[in-house]
Amino acid sequence: MLVSIIIPVYNAEKFIAKCLDSIKNQTYKNLEIILINDGSTDNSGEICEEYCKSDDRFKVIHKKNGGVSSARNLGLSKVSGDYICFIDPDDWIEADMIEHLYELTQKYNCDMGICGYYKEENKTILNKNSNREILTYSKYDALNKILDEEGFKGFLWNKIFSKKIIGKNTRFVEDIHFCEDLLFVTQCILNSSKIVYDNKPYYHYIIHENNVSKSKYSLKKTTSLDAIEKIIDLLDGNEQIQINNFKNYYMNMNISLLMNYIKENQSDKVIYDKLKNNLFKYNINDMTTKSVKLACLLSRINIKGCYFIWNKIN
């Protein structure tokens, strides 16, 4: 089976060689590697071209900068593989990751294979490995687990997708800049019959200045609320889905954005009013954690008082 790997590339010249080498040297050889150069202004495009010259499995498409979602969507329109992976250009993968994920889907007859990951900063592993286990989930069980802090989560890059669960209509929403991956993965899980998860880490997620925003608030980050709201609309009404987990996640995100808006002395009243009004979007009894329930209640009564407590705690 051909596996297509989509890599959106933007100003990644410092890291991309390690990423592409880790893909080039995969034990699974039947690969199509699609590099989408999203208007890079450094040498990323030239580096991509060099890999294409030395290995015909690599293909590069150069486009005007439009953001990571537009790059991934372009990649999806070009894939030929039966299975699809997404990898970020500043990360790298273990030599047998693709082979292992593919074999998982075949062994357990699943539409999606998921692995664990290392979270690294300055070559230091930040997350601790849990005991090794391989689990299979129905789509509903997977969706009820997707927000678990120690689980597989809604990232793109630690997963392999059967092309049939993506189809022609499942695409990234290009005006959503945060949690767009969670929305996409949720849609794919809904199209699945069974998912397999091996928590052994095969992916190296690298934390550095380029992918860690110093600001906890930005206008783009508020689009995460649009993504979560779309997920809630997508899943609401299904009795097998624990929908309040997603409402709790939405409210936690909204309160965090509102508190950081105040802390960073932002002045966009339209956004402030939207975040303030969002505090009343769902019932307090829908919240599934005490901390979010309390923060929601306090902020409804007195935002400045809530901020004072939040700032002391943080």
Salt bridges, closest charged atoms under 4 A:
GLU32 OE2 - LYS59 NZ 2.93
ASP38 OD1 - LYS63 NZ 2.61
GLU49 OE2 - HIS62 NE2 2.67
GLU50 OE2 - LYS53 NZ 3.65
ASP55 OD2 - ARG57 NH2 2.89
ASP88 OD1 - ARG72 NH2 3.15
ASP90 OD2 - HIS208 NE2 3.07
GLU94 OE2 - HIS204 NE2 2.56
ASP111 OD1 - LYS164 NZ 3.51
GLU120 OE2 - HIS204 ND1 2.27
GLU149 OE2 - LYS153 NZ 3.50
GLU180 OE2 - ARG72 NH1 3.36
ASP198 OD2 - HIS100 NE2 2.66
ASP198 OD1 - ARG132 NE 2.69
ASP226 OD1 - LYS274 NZ 3.74
GLU229 OE2 - LYS281 NZ 3.02
ASP273 OD2 - LYS269 NZ 2.80
ASP286 OD2 - LYS247 NZ 3.74
